[in-house]
Amino acid sequence: MITPSPALRTLRTVQDSAAMLDRNLRHTLRSPDTMIMTIALPVMILLMFVYVFGGAMDVGPGAYIDYVVPGIILLCAGFGASTTAVSISTDLAEGIIDRFRTMAIARSAVLTGHVAGSLIRNLITTGLVIVVAIALGFRPTADPLRWLGVLGVIAVFVLALSWLAAALGLLARNPEAANGFTFFFMFLPYVSSAFVPTGSMPSWLHVFAENQPVTPVIETMRGLLMGTPIGDSALLAVLWCTGIAAVGYVAAGVLFLRRTRT
């Protein structure tokens, strides 16, 4: 029996991952209601904060919509990434993973396809949310290079949450539980600098808001989009996202082997 070379195994893994990605994107196109909800929820939250609460918010100079949009973008990304957990849990519940195990495909390709599909879906929906925000009065000052930086920050954040969601989807026993596990994806932006400055919070909550992963990501995006000071937020954002992605990747791999063990 001839053992394939490492380069050939890598090529086959890439091809298998591309096939799984194509499968997940086809599923997305066949259920547009998921995409609609991923866009509609952040847009409704944006409208609520700008037109209902915006007049009472004191965030310093500039319009409140310019302050809040980076947080809405992160909220959109978090909601979209959380659907990865439900998709993987559904595949397990419906037995499609067992069918994949009987095929000559790389096991890692199944998870990679889900995460790559999450990244593409989230970049599209985030772009649409930004377009809606601009129509409502959002006026970023970023040049093309800074917009590229914003895209990179969103991509890294989505990848981190998607790998973590993949692990949670494998940990859950059914899709409903997987959906519940990802609730904190939606909760963290509210306890950050997304909607109000952390300095306006009680001291005990201020400490948490300043030292959780979403705040440095938002401050980095806000600085890139609006030209506000970034400080060490960019480095902290990269460290948080890298750490979350690494934990999610390793946990997802271990849990996938455990769930698919004969």
Phi and psi in degrees as a GROMACS rama.xvg file:
@    title "Ramachandran Plot"
@    xaxis  label "Phi"
@    yaxis  label "Psi"
@TYPE xy
-86.9048  124.554  ILE-2
-84.7303  124.806  THR-3
-63.6924  148.299  PRO-4
-71.415  159.277  SER-5
-55.9587  -38.2897  PRO-6
-64.8014  -40.0205  ALA-7
-68.5641  -39.945  LEU-8
-63.0046  -40.0907  ARG-9
-63.6876  -42.8251  THR-10
-61.9854  -42.89  LEU-11
-65.8197  -37.2696  ARG-12
-64.4851  -41.8334  THR-13
-62.6534  -43.8883  VAL-14
-63.5269  -42.7099  GLN-15
-65.0965  -39.6492  ASP-16
-64.5135  -39.2705  SER-17
-63.3847  -38.4752  ALA-18
-65.9006  -41.5907  ALA-19
-66.6013  -37.4544  MET-20
-62.0562  -44.7242  LEU-21
-59.7169  -40.5982  ASP-22
-61.299  -46.3199  ARG-23
-67.8427  -36.8726  ASN-24
-68.1132  -36.1838  LEU-25
-64.0861  -39.6653  ARG-26
-62.1767  -39.3218  HIS-27
-62.5637  -43.4233  THR-28
-65.7855  -28.2423  LEU-29
-83.7338  -10.8772  ARG-30
-132.43  70.7877  SER-31
-64.3872  -15.1696  PRO-32
-61.6791  -30.7358  ASP-33
-65.3517  -44.8367  THR-34
-63.2591  -41.0233  MET-35
-62.1956  -44.6685  ILE-36
-67.254  -36.1292  MET-37
-62.8486  -32.5025  THR-38
-85.6113  -42.3585  ILE-39
-64.7029  -41.2319  ALA-40
-63.0065  -50.8499  LEU-41
-62.1224  -36.2672  PRO-42
-64.4545  -42.5654  VAL-43
-64.329  -39.57  MET-44
-65.4401  -39.8024  ILE-45
-60.1398  -47.2978  LEU-46
-61.2412  -40.6348  LEU-47
-64.8881  -46.7885  MET-48
-71.0864  -35.7446  PHE-49
-74.9669  -45.8584  VAL-50
-97.3542  -20.7838  TYR-51
-99.0881  -49.2308  VAL-52
-100.841  -16.0006  PHE-53
-57.2274  -38.0071  GLY-54
-66.0637  -22.2509  GLY-55
-98.0895  -3.24988  ALA-56
-88.9187  131.619  MET-57
-113.234  100.185  ASP-58
-117.587  18.4833  VAL-59
90.1508  -159.898  GLY-60
-66.7779  152.123  PRO-61
97.1272  160.907  GLY-62
-73.0429  148.652  ALA-63
-63.9728  -33.0476  TYR-64
-62.3009  -33.6884  ILE-65
-67.9915  -29.4917  ASP-66
-77.2059  -39.4299  TYR-67
-86.6227  -23.6656  VAL-68
-59.5925  -42.6767  VAL-69
-56.091  -37.6203  PRO-70
-67.1076  -37.9934  GLY-71
-65.199  -38.2931  ILE-72
-60.986  -43.7784  ILE-73
-67.1643  -36.1553  LEU-74
-63.9145  -41.2779  LEU-75
-61.5245  -45.0938  CYS-76
-63.9793  -41.1483  ALA-77
-64.6082  -41.9774  GLY-78
-65.3147  -42.4325  PHE-79
-66.9579  -39.5352  GLY-80
-67.4307  -31.6199  ALA-81
-65.4808  -24.2762  SER-82
-67.6253  -17.1542  THR-83
-60.9793  -39.7452  THR-84
-62.0703  -42.712  ALA-85
-67.2802  -40.2529  VAL-86
-62.7398  -44.9629  SER-87
-67.838  -42.1527  ILE-88
-63.2824  -36.5061  SER-89
-65.5599  -41.6629  THR-90
-59.9957  -41.0176  ASP-91
-66.3197  -43.4064  LEU-92
-66.7127  -34.5891  ALA-93
-87.2117  -5.41349  GLU-94
86.2468  4.12267  GLY-95
-67.5543  -28.9047  ILE-96
-63.834  -39.0826  ILE-97
-62.0154  -36.7118  ASP-98
-67.4903  -40.1602  ARG-99
-61.6707  -34.2023  PHE-100
-64.2796  -24.2106  ARG-101
-85.6163  -3.96485  THR-102
-102.822  156.051  MET-103
-83.5  68.0893  ALA-104
-128.711  155.64  ILE-105
-68.5007  132.544  ALA-106
-62.1031  -37.3391  ARG-107
-63.6487  -22.4303  SER-108
-63.9259  -30.1134  ALA-109
-63.2719  -49.6419  VAL-110
-70.2198  -40.3048  LEU-111
-61.086  -39.5733  THR-112
-62.2039  -40.5821  GLY-113
-65.5605  -45.1276  HIS-114
-67.9406  -42.535  VAL-115
-63.6594  -39.0933  ALA-116
-63.4711  -39.5436  GLY-117
-61.277  -41.9234  SER-118
-62.0168  -46.8849  LEU-119
-64.9041  -46.1724  ILE-120
-58.9715  -43.7371  ARG-121
-70.516  -35.432  ASN-122
-65.4707  -37.8022  LEU-123
-67.081  -49.4428  ILE-124
-66.4478  -36.3155  THR-125
-64.2512  -40.6021  THR-126
-59.8012  -41.2447  GLY-127
-66.9991  -38.7829  LEU-128
-64.2926  -39.2742  VAL-129
-63.7105  -40.2928  ILE-130
-61.3232  -44.0721  VAL-131
-62.4041  -42.1889  VAL-132
-62.0322  -41.2914  ALA-133
-63.6979  -38.83  ILE-134
-63.5349  -29.0673  ALA-135
-85.7695  -7.40138  LEU-136
123.566  3.49206  GLY-137
-67.9485  129.242  PHE-138
-129.478  80.7442  ARG-139
-69.6521  152.131  PRO-140
-107.722  9.82934  THR-141
-69.1209  143.143  ALA-142
-89.9711  174.881  ASP-143
-55.1606  -37.0106  PRO-144
-65.8406  -41.0217  LEU-145
-69.6912  -34.7305  ARG-146
-62.1817  -37.4749  TRP-147
-63.9402  -38.1229  LEU-148
-63.9294  -40.802  GLY-149
-60.0762  -44.5758  VAL-150
-59.6739  -41.7244  LEU-151
-64.5602  -42.2223  GLY-152
-62.536  -45.2345  VAL-153
-61.6946  -43.7655  ILE-154
-61.7941  -45.1071  ALA-155
-65.0985  -41.2841  VAL-156
-63.7519  -44.697  PHE-157
-64.7253  -42.6949  VAL-158
-60.9269  -42.7383  LEU-159
-61.6046  -49.0609  ALA-160
-68.0801  -33.9239  LEU-161
-66.9336  -41.3939  SER-162
-66.9579  -38.6313  TRP-163
-66.0532  -40.4001  LEU-164
-64.1952  -36.8056  ALA-165
-60.3577  -43.01  ALA-166
-64.0344  -41.2985  ALA-167
-67.3494  -36.3608  LEU-168
-64.3279  -34.5056  GLY-169
-76.6695  -27.8062  LEU-170
-75.6841  -33.3531  LEU-171
-71.6116  150.912  ALA-172
-89.2107  -14.8747  ARG-173
-156.988  164.058  ASN-174
-59.8106  -33.1229  PRO-175
-65.1416  -42.4467  GLU-176
-65.9302  -37.8595  ALA-177
-61.0344  -39.8682  ALA-178
-64.4249  -37.7359  ASN-179
-69.8189  -36.0678  GLY-180
-61.9393  -29.9861  PHE-181
-90.5837  11.4942  THR-182
-58.8021  -35.5588  PHE-183
-67.151  -19.0828  PHE-184
-58.8137  -37.2133  PHE-185
-84.0177  -22.2265  MET-186
-82.9496  -40.0169  PHE-187
-56.9035  -42.5077  LEU-188
-59.4159  -27.2069  PRO-189
-71.4166  -26.8273  TYR-190
-106.085  57.6011  VAL-191
-151.184  -165.292  SER-192
-89.5165  19.0996  SER-193
-65.9836  -42.9078  ALA-194
-113.858  -27.2308  PHE-195
-143.647  154.186  VAL-196
-60.4897  141.861  PRO-197
-65.0872  -22.0995  THR-198
-66.1496  -18.6137  GLY-199
-84.2929  -4.2267  SER-200
-88.8973  159.088  MET-201
-57.1017  153.268  PRO-202
-56.6497  -41.1084  SER-203
-67.5462  -35.8603  TRP-204
-78.602  -31.7264  LEU-205
-60.1172  -41.1711  HIS-206
-61.5583  -44.946  VAL-207
-65.5598  -45.6663  PHE-208
-61.7233  -35.3958  ALA-209
-76.2752  -22.1154  GLU-210
-118.878  29.9585  ASN-211
-114.017  160.701  GLN-212
-65.6853  -27.3275  PRO-213
-73.3807  -37.2893  VAL-214
-58.1218  -50.9242  THR-215
-64.0086  -31.0684  PRO-216
-66.3318  -44.1815  VAL-217
-64.8534  -44.4513  ILE-218
-63.5822  -35.2796  GLU-219
-66.1204  -45.3146  THR-220
-65.3884  -40.5681  MET-221
-64.4036  -39.9338  ARG-222
-65.3003  -40.8971  GLY-223
-68.1591  -39.955  LEU-224
-79.0284  -39.5854  LEU-225
-113.426  -2.122  MET-226
76.9896  18.4249  GLY-227
-80.537  160.46  THR-228
-60.0602  137.746  PRO-229
-100.801  -37.7488  ILE-230
61.5798  -134.459  GLY-231
-92.6772  10.9493  ASP-232
-62.5819  -37.3657  SER-233
-62.7583  -44.9427  ALA-234
-64.5285  -43.5828  LEU-235
-63.6504  -39.001  LEU-236
-62.4972  -44.4728  ALA-237
-63.9467  -42.6413  VAL-238
-64.6922  -44.1264  LEU-239
-62.096  -48.6972  TRP-240
-65.2353  -40.1456  CYS-241
-63.8957  -44.1466  THR-242
-62.8885  -45.1003  GLY-243
-64.0194  -43.0358  ILE-244
-62.4583  -42.1264  ALA-245
-64.2995  -45.6789  ALA-246
-62.673  -45.3599  VAL-247
-63.3915  -41.2831  GLY-248
-64.117  -48.1333  TYR-249
-65.8932  -45.5826  VAL-250
-62.9991  -41.056  ALA-251
-63.5933  -41.0961  ALA-252
-63.3745  -44.8506  GLY-253
-65.0405  -45.8257  VAL-254
-67.4363  -34.7489  LEU-255
-64.6885  -43.5378  PHE-256
-63.5645  -38.2901  LEU-257
-69.0027  -41.7182  ARG-258
-72.6924  -24.4611  ARG-259
-105.447  8.89043  THR-260
-67.9626  138.997  ARG-261
